[in-house]
Amino acid sequence: MTTVVRVDALRKSYGSRHAVRGVGFTVEQGEIFGILGPNGAGKTTTVEALAGLRHADGGTVSVLGIDPQRDPAAIKEVLGVQLQEARLPDRITVSEALRLYASFYPAPADTDELITGLGLAEHRDTRFAKLSGGLRQRLSIALALVGNPRVAILDELTTGLDPQARRAVWDVVERVRAGGVTIILVTHFMDEAERLCDRLVIIDKGKVVAEGAPAELIRGAEGERVFRMRLPVPFDQVRDRLQDLADVDTLTTVADEVEVRGGAHALPAVVLSLAEAAVVPDGIRTLSRSLEDVFVEVTGHSPEPVEVSA
Ligand SMILES: Nc1ncnc2c1ncn2[C@@H]1O[C@H](COP(=O)(O)OP(=O)(O)OP(=O)(O)O)[C@@H](O)[C@H]1O
């Protein structure tokens, strides 16, 4: 694996507000790498430092060996950025915007290919003001890619989109990666990170609080298992014997089910123990954790709710 992005001990304050407090991570070639965190966590400040758009107070950043803080011009050759809420003049059309942006680069991508690849062919002559939210996002991704970057930063790319448009944008991101571009995806949507990212960092209050592949993080360091079942007998009748099992951490009742949290062997241990008491549980189902559960565990609070317009 080749490391293309390296961030180490990055710090940035705005006056007395410490926005980024020692963030570090690496991104490997060809990855979709997520930077996940609630509003105000320091995600945008981090990627702006990566793109040479913001001066850090401390730490080091390198993209393909280039220091964006020292050489912002060189970074533009290798890095494409789609930052939040790209604004363009209302009257510019999709193809005009792409041609304009292409003219900024010495070796731009083929704009027709980008238009087709991002599903914008039918809208090439549509003016910016008339584009839906989903189409604007696709255009902003196209603009981030027009310089043929090796690394692309996509910031909050599905905020405000309906579920169908979000899925369409996710497909586009996967296609872009398949084309060989390393992607840094900034998001506060847990499902988006879970669906798209090979690896990610969770940032909270300016610090990295977790790092890894989504599945790895969800599985958890201790391999916690959660399952629910219905019992043909009152719960109190078996509570004590289940509570005593080494692999069982907590037992709770949820509606007509008993929820068990415990280690990797909790499920067979519970079933065996119930069998010894001649009790056969019904409707056993394993509950999978989500990235949101991981987030709550590592930060101690839930991600702020964000409205998605339909
Ligand atoms: N130019 C600025 N001046 C002052 N404070 C700022 C500035 N930019 C960001 N901040 C503050 O720094 C903190 C981190 O902001 P940042 O935009 O990096 O977070 P974020 O995780 O990207 O959040 P969001 O998703 O809301 O953009 C926030 O508290 C924010 O209010």
The ligand as an SDF file (V2000), in Angstrom:
LIG
                    3D

 31 33  0  0  0  0  0  0  0  0999 V2000
  -13.3190   30.9880   10.1620 N   0  0  0  0  0  0  0  0  0  0  0  0
  -13.6800   30.6370   11.4020 C   0  0  0  0  0  0  0  0  0  0  0  0
  -13.6690   31.5190   12.4060 N   0  0  0  0  0  0  0  0  0  0  0  0
  -14.0030   31.1940   13.6640 C   0  0  0  0  0  0  0  0  0  0  0  0
  -14.4010   29.9580   14.0400 N   0  0  0  0  0  0  0  0  0  0  0  0
  -14.4480   29.0210   13.0780 C   0  0  0  0  0  0  0  0  0  0  0  0
  -14.0940   29.3040   11.7160 C   0  0  0  0  0  0  0  0  0  0  0  0
  -14.2400   28.1670   10.9910 N   0  0  0  0  0  0  0  0  0  0  0  0
  -14.6640   27.2240   11.8680 C   0  0  0  0  0  0  0  0  0  0  0  0
  -14.7740   27.7290   13.1090 N   0  0  0  0  0  0  0  0  0  0  0  0
  -15.1650   26.9840   14.3340 C   0  0  0  0  0  0  0  0  0  0  0  0
  -14.2740   25.8970   14.4930 O   0  0  0  0  0  0  0  0  0  0  0  0
  -14.9520   24.7040   14.8740 C   0  0  0  0  0  0  0  0  0  0  0  0
  -14.7240   23.6130   13.8640 C   0  0  0  0  0  0  0  0  0  0  0  0
  -15.3390   23.9810   12.6210 O   0  0  0  0  0  0  0  0  0  0  0  0
  -15.2990   23.0870   11.3230 P   0  0  0  0  0  0  0  0  0  0  0  0
  -16.0520   23.8140   10.2450 O   0  0  0  0  0  0  0  0  0  0  0  0
  -13.9250   22.6770   11.0330 O   0  0  0  0  0  0  0  0  0  0  0  0
  -16.1190   21.8490   11.8130 O   0  0  0  0  0  0  0  0  0  0  0  0
  -16.8870   20.7620   10.9760 P   0  0  0  0  0  0  0  0  0  0  0  0
  -16.6760   19.4940   11.7020 O   0  0  0  0  0  0  0  0  0  0  0  0
  -16.5000   20.8070    9.5490 O   0  0  0  0  0  0  0  0  0  0  0  0
  -18.3870   21.2070   11.1220 O   0  0  0  0  0  0  0  0  0  0  0  0
  -19.4770   21.5100   10.0000 P   0  0  0  0  0  0  0  0  0  0  0  0
  -19.9500   20.1880    9.5370 O   0  0  0  0  0  0  0  0  0  0  0  0
  -20.5130   22.2850   10.7490 O   0  0  0  0  0  0  0  0  0  0  0  0
  -18.7760   22.3310    8.9560 O   0  0  0  0  0  0  0  0  0  0  0  0
  -16.4100   25.1070   15.0130 C   0  0  0  0  0  0  0  0  0  0  0  0
  -16.6550   25.3680   16.3510 O   0  0  0  0  0  0  0  0  0  0  0  0
  -16.5320   26.3680   14.1920 C   0  0  0  0  0  0  0  0  0  0  0  0
  -17.5410   27.2110   14.7050 O   0  0  0  0  0  0  0  0  0  0  0  0
  1  2  1  0
  2  3  1  0
  2  7  2  0
  3  4  2  0
  4  5  1  0
  5  6  2  0
  6  7  1  0
  6 10  1  0
  7  8  1  0
  8  9  2  0
  9 10  1  0
 10 11  1  0
 11 12  1  0
 11 30  1  0
 12 13  1  0
 13 14  1  0
 13 28  1  0
 14 15  1  0
 15 16  1  0
 16 17  2  0
 16 18  1  0
 16 19  1  0
 19 20  1  0
 20 21  2  0
 20 22  1  0
 20 23  1  0
 23 24  1  0
 24 25  2  0
 24 26  1  0
 24 27  1  0
 28 29  1  0
 28 30  1  0
 30 31  1  0
M  END
$$$$
